[in-house]
């Protein structure tokens, strides 16, 4: 249990950040999953259409500090490469 006001505030901030990050992580995973489904179905047009919002959300994650920029670039690059390979 927290014994100081600052510690109590830190706990509240951590809970809020954790909830935001969990929500953001789930949203990104959903968009990436749509791309993955299109890739497994060998549907290049659908994969490319699903890739655009997925890329946008991944980059927004960088702006919000959820992902490191190199991690996001790697994820986007790998998805893009798989789409081009179809």
N, C-alpha and C positions, 0 to 999 in steps of 0.2 A: 504494500500500500504506500502511496506517495505521502510524504510528510511535509512537503513544501508546496506553496502555490505554483511555483514554476514547474515543479515535477508533475503536478496535476494537469497543468496546461500542456506540458509535453505529451502526456498520455492522451489527452483529447486530440491534439494535433496528429499524433501517430495513428489513432483510430480513424480519423477523417482521411488522412492520406492513404491508409491501407484500403479503405473502402473505395476511394477514387481509383487507385491503381488496379484493384480487383475488377472494377467495372470496365476500365479501359483495356485491361488484358483480355477479358472475355470478348469485348467488342472486336479487338484486333484478331483474335483467334477465329471468330465467326467469319470475318471477311476472308481470312487466309484459307479457312476450310472450304469456302465456296470456290476458291480458285483451285484447290486440291481436287475437289469433286469434278470440276470441269476437266482437269488434267487427266484424271483416271478414266473419264468418259471419252478421252481423245477428241474433245471438242475445242478446237483452237479459238474460235470466235467467242464462245461463251467464257473461256478462260481469260481471254484478253479483256472482255467486258467486265469480268469480276476482278481482274487485276487492278484496274484503275482506282476503284474506291479502297481496295486493300492497301495499295501503295500510299494513298492519301492518308489513311488512318495510321499507318506505320510512321510516316513522316510527322504527323501531328503528335505522335507519341514522343518523338525526338524533341519537338518544340516544348512539350510539357515536362520533359525530363524523365519520361518513363523508360525510354530506350536510349542507349548510347548511339551516337550517329553512325558509328562504324557497324554496330550490330544491325541497325535498321538497313543500312546500305547492303550488308551481306544478305539479309533476308530478301530484300527486294531483288537483288542481283540473281539470287538462286531461283526465285520464282520466275523472273523474266527469262532466264536461261532455259528453264523447263518449258515455258510457253513457246519460245522460239524453236525448240527442238521438235515440237509436234509437226 
